[in-house]
Each structure stands twice: as structure tokens, then as C-alpha cells.
Amino acid sequence: MGEQPKVVIHYSPKKQRMTNTPTHIVYHVKDIGTPGETETPRAIWTKVGVAWQHNDTKGLNIVLEMVPLNGRLVVRTAVQEGSQSEAPREAQ
């Protein structure tokens, strides 16, 4: 019988480090009013969860406290305390 390939596992504590502080905030955005009614479209932004960016920066782990049925989800970079306002000013 043929030999099984040898599996080598490398563990790097540096790469496995994860903080409890989320890197992103998840918002539910619901547009209100009829487009064209005002110059600036209005929307209601509600924080519905948080996210952590993967170490390779190619994805996110998202934890939602609720799942909206309408509108859209927007993921924004979390800001540090004491800097600019956490809530975004305009819908994207």
C-alpha cells in the first residue's frame, strides 16, 4: 500500500491573535421619503451588529443582533472613541 502524505501544521501565535473590539459596525439602512422629493435623500441608520476583519483582510466575521427584512445592510469601519461620530452622515 502507498504511504499517506505527511501533514505539517504550523502554528503562529502572532497570526492567531484576535481582539474583542470589533473592526467594523453593521447598520441597517432604510430609505425614507420618495426619491426626488428633496435634494438630499433621507435614510434611517440603525446599528444591528458588529464585524471583525480577517487577518488576511479578505473577509469579515459578522455578528448580527437582528436580521432586517427590508432596506440594506451597510458595513462601516469602526471609529475610535473620541474621534469622529460613529454614525455615518449619508447613505452610500
C-alpha positions as CSV (number, residue, x, y, z in Angstrom):
1,M,0.0,0.0,0.0
2,G,1.1,3.6,-0.7
3,E,2.3,5.9,2.0
4,Q,0.0,8.6,3.4
5,P,1.2,12.1,2.7
6,K,2.8,13.8,5.8
7,V,0.7,16.7,7.1
8,V,2.7,19.5,8.7
9,I,0.8,22.1,10.7
10,H,2.4,25.4,11.5
11,Y,1.1,27.4,14.4
12,S,1.9,31.1,14.8
13,P,0.5,32.7,17.9
14,K,1.2,36.1,16.3
15,K,-1.3,35.4,13.4
16,Q,-3.9,33.8,15.7
17,R,-4.3,36.9,17.8
18,M,-7.9,38.4,17.8
19,T,-9.2,41.3,19.8
20,N,-12.6,41.6,21.4
21,T,-13.0,45.1,19.8
22,P,-14.9,44.9,16.5
23,T,-13.2,46.4,13.5
24,H,-16.5,47.3,11.8
25,I,-20.1,48.3,12.6
26,V,-23.0,46.8,10.7
27,Y,-26.0,49.1,10.1
28,H,-29.5,48.5,8.6
29,V,-30.3,51.4,6.3
30,K,-33.9,52.1,5.4
31,D,-34.6,54.9,2.9
32,I,-37.5,57.2,3.7
33,G,-39.3,59.6,1.5
34,T,-39.7,59.4,-2.2
35,P,-36.6,59.9,-4.4
36,G,-36.7,63.4,-5.9
37,E,-38.9,64.7,-3.1
38,T,-35.9,66.5,-1.5
39,E,-32.4,67.4,-2.8
40,T,-30.8,65.1,-0.2
41,P,-32.1,61.5,0.1
42,R,-33.0,60.7,3.7
43,A,-32.4,57.4,5.4
44,I,-32.7,55.8,8.9
45,W,-29.5,54.2,10.1
46,T,-29.8,51.6,12.8
47,K,-26.9,49.7,14.3
48,V,-27.7,46.0,14.0
49,G,-24.3,44.2,14.6
50,V,-20.6,44.2,14.5
51,A,-17.8,42.6,12.4
52,W,-14.2,41.6,12.7
53,Q,-11.9,41.7,9.8
54,H,-9.9,38.5,8.9
55,N,-6.2,38.6,9.3
56,D,-5.7,38.4,5.6
57,T,-8.1,41.4,5.1
58,K,-10.1,39.4,2.5
59,G,-13.3,38.9,4.6
60,L,-15.3,39.6,7.7
61,N,-16.9,37.6,10.6
62,I,-20.2,39.3,11.1
63,V,-22.4,39.0,14.2
64,L,-26.0,40.4,13.8
65,E,-28.3,41.2,16.8
66,M,-31.2,41.3,14.4
67,V,-31.9,40.5,10.7
68,P,-33.8,43.2,8.8
69,L,-36.5,42.2,6.4
70,N,-36.2,45.3,4.2
71,G,-33.7,48.0,3.4
72,R,-30.0,47.2,3.1
73,L,-27.0,46.3,5.3
74,V,-24.0,48.7,5.4
75,V,-20.7,47.7,7.0
76,R,-18.5,50.6,8.1
77,T,-15.1,50.8,9.7
78,A,-15.5,51.3,13.5
79,V,-14.0,54.6,14.7
80,Q,-12.0,55.0,17.9
81,E,-13.6,56.6,20.9
82,G,-13.1,60.4,20.9
83,S,-12.8,60.7,17.1
84,Q,-15.5,61.4,14.6
85,S,-19.1,60.4,15.1
86,E,-19.7,56.7,14.7
87,A,-23.0,57.2,12.8
88,P,-22.5,57.9,9.1
89,R,-23.9,61.2,7.7
90,E,-25.2,60.0,4.3
91,A,-26.3,56.8,2.6
92,Q,-24.0,55.2,0.1
